[in-house]
C-alpha cells in the first residue's frame, strides 16, 4: 500500500487531498496542528493523524520521526499561512519569521527527516504547494509571497539533491474555491482576473498530483493550476 504524508491535511484543499488518496487505497499520514471535525469523521484504518500543536522543530521531529522507519511514497507540503503584511513596523521581522517557518523551515525539516523513508520507495515524490504570487507578488502580501518564492527555490534544491531516486515538483495554485465569507463582488473580481473565469474547486490540483506520480520523467518543475490567472493579472 503506497504511503502519503501530507501537511495541513485537515481542511479545504488538504482535506480533499487526504480523501483523494484514501479513496485510491493509499495509507495517509496527516500532519496538522489541530484536526478538523471533518478529518476526525473520516473513518479509515489507513488514516493516521499526527497532531503537533505547533509547527516548530521539536514538535515536528517528534511527530514525524516514527515515519522515518517506514516507506513514504509521496510528501505533499500543503500547510500554509496566508497573512497580509502587518502595518506595524515592529511586526515585520516576527511576521516574516512565522511565514518562513511554515513555508520553508517545515518542508526542509520533513524532507530531511523522511529522506530514508522516501529512498525505500520505488516511486518517491515530493510536491510543494506554492502560489502563483511567488512569481508575480502582491504588494499587500509581500512577506507571504517572498516565503512562497523561497519555497519554490527550495523545491529546486531538493530536486537536485534527491535525484535520481526522488522526484520533486511544485504546484502553483490560483484561486480554486471561495470561502463562505466571500461576497459576489469579491468572487466576480477574482473570476475576471482568470482567463477561464470559473471556480474550479480542488479537483484540478488532485489531477496534477496524480500526474506527478504517474509521469516518471518530471522533476524540478512548477505547474500552474490557476485558470490562467497568473498571466492575466
N, C-alpha and C positions, 0 to 999 in steps of 0.2 A: 504493500500500500504506500503510494507516494506521500510525502510529508511537506506541508506548507507551514511556515512560520510567518505570521502577519502582525505588524504593529498597528495599533489604533483600529483593531478589528471589531469594535463594539458598536459602532454607529455608522449610519449612512453608507458611504462607499465601502468602508472597511467591513461593515456587517454584510454587505452584499458579496464582497469577496469571500468572506467566511462561508456564507451559504452556498455560493457557487462551487467552491471546491469540496465542501461536504457532499453536495449533490453529485459530484463527479467521482465520489468514492475515495477521496483523499483523507488522510489524517491531518487535522488542522490544530495548530497551537497558536492561540491568540494572546498577544501581549498587550495589556491595557492597564491604564491607571485605575479605572473603575468600570466594572461590567455593566452594560445597559440591561434593562429589563428584557429587551428583545434578544440579546445574546444569552441571557440566563434561561430564556424559554426554549432555546434550541436544544432539543433532546437528541443527543448523538453520542455513542460510545467513542466516536472518532474525534471528538472535540475536547481539547484541553485549554482551560482559561488560566493564564498566568497573570495574576494581579500584582502590580508593582507599587501602587500607591503614588509613586512619583517616578519620573524619568531621570534618575541620577545613576551614577556609575555603580554604586553599591547595590541599589535595588535591581538594576538591570542584570548585573552579573549574577546575583543570587537567583533571579527568576530563570535566566537563560542557561546557566551552567549545566544543569542536568541534561539539556538537549544536546550538548556537545558530544555526548557519548552515543547519540542516536545517529540516524541518517536524515539529512534535510535535503529536499529536492528543490525547494523554492522558498526564498525570503521575499516578502513584499513589504517595503517600508512605506506604510500609509500614514503613520502618525504625523500629525501636523498641528501647527499653532499659527492661526491666522489673526494677526493683530495690525491695526492701523498704527502708524507712527505716533508715539506719545508726544503731546505738546510740551511736556515738562522736560527741560534740558537735562535735569538730574536723572531722568529715567532712560536716557539714550543708551548708556552702556549696559545697565541691567536688562533692558528690553532686548537688545541685540544678543546679549548673552543667553537669554531664555530661548530665543529663536534658533540660535546656533546649536544650543544643547539638544533641541528636539530634531532639527533638520540635518545636523552634521555629526555631532558627537554620538548621538544614539545609533545611527546607522553604522558609524565607524566601529563602535564597540561590539555591536551584534555581529557584523560581518567578520570581525576578527575572532570573536569567541566561537562562532559557528563554522569557521573555515574547515576544521577537521570533519565536521558532520557533512558539510557540502561536498567535500572531496570523496566521501563514501558513496555519493550518488552517481549514477550513470548518466544523469541528465540534470545537472545542477544549474540553477538560475537565481539571480538576484535582480529584483526590479525596484528601482527608487521612484516614488511618485513625487515629481517636482511640480512645475507650474509653467504655463505659457508666459507668465510675468517674469520668469527667470531671465528671459532674453529681451523682453520689452517691458521694463519695470514701471510700476505705478508710483508716482511721486508721493502719494499719500501712504503707501505701504512699502517704502524704500527698504526698510530693515528686513521685513518679511521676504521681499524679492531678493535681496542680497544673500540671505541664508539659503534660499532655494537655488540661486545661481551657484553657491558654494557646493550644494548637494549635486548639481549637475557635474561639476568638476570632480568631485569625489567619486562619482559613479565611473567616470572615465579612468580614474586612477585604479579603482578596483578591477575594472575590465582588463587593464594591463597586468595588474598584479596576479590575478587569479586565472588568467588564460594559461593553457587552453581548456582546463577542466571545468571552470565555472564561467558561464556567460552572464554578463552584467549589462543591463539596459535601463533606460528611464522612460516613463510615460509623463507627458506634459498635458494635463487636462485643462480644459477651459471650464466654463460654467456648464455643469451636467444636469443638476436637478436643484430647483429653487427650494429655499427654506420656507416653512409655513408663513413666516412674517414678511416675506417679500410681497409687496403690492403689485398691482398690474402695471403701474408706471415703471417701477424698477425692472420688472420682467421684460417689458417691451424695450426698454433701453438696452438691456443686455442682448436680447434677441436681434435687435437692429445692428449690433456690432458683430454679429455672426453671419457668415456667408450663407449658411444653411437655414438659419432662422428657426430652429426647433429646439425644444427642451428634450435632450436625448435620453435622460436617465443614465443609469450606471452601466447598462449592458455594453456599450462600446468599449469601455475600459476592460470589462471581463473578457471580451473577444480579443483585445490586444494582449492581455496576459496569456491567453491560450495560444496566440500567435507566437509569442516569445518562446513558450515551452515547446511548441511543435516545430519551430524552424531552427535547425542546428547550426546555421551559418550566420547568425546575427548576434553581434556583441558590440558594446561601445556605442550604441545608437540611442537616439531620443525620438519618440513617436508622439506627435501632437494629436490629441483626441479632443478637438475643440470646435468642430463645425466650421473651421476657417476663421475663427475669431482673431487668431494671432496676426494674420495678415490684413485684417480689415480695421483693427482698432488703431 
